[in-house]
Amino acid sequence: MQTSIRRAMSQALALAAGVVALPLTVVPAPAHDLYTGVRGKDGQLCCGGNDCAVTEYRMRPGGADFFVKNEEWIFVPEARITFLPVPGDIEGRGHWCGRKADQWDKVSRPENIFGNWYMYCAFIPPGLT
């Protein structure tokens, strides 16, 4: 009799542990996952952590101004903008991927420097320009 009680308690504990563990394994994907695997015009990956974000943009002749990291507007030439939606963004917003530029960036990759920013990619959905 005690053996069957122990077995029943053991099974109940295992079941309870599984139920408790289940919510820990089903975690919503972080917002960054929207950018996982996203590539820009030249095929490079656009994001290295928290480098990408939805942003405002304004079209103007030859390119667009992007409001970068909620800090300042920078001009990005049309040749550097990817006119495709970011996969998974059902709202079809503009996106900018980059970070603050450092001295090494300015020397080694000046073509990626826009103002005080090092840009990986910029996206504007087609038809919204």
Order of alpha helices (4+ residues) and beta strands (2+ residues): alpha-beta-beta-beta-beta-beta-beta-alpha-beta-beta
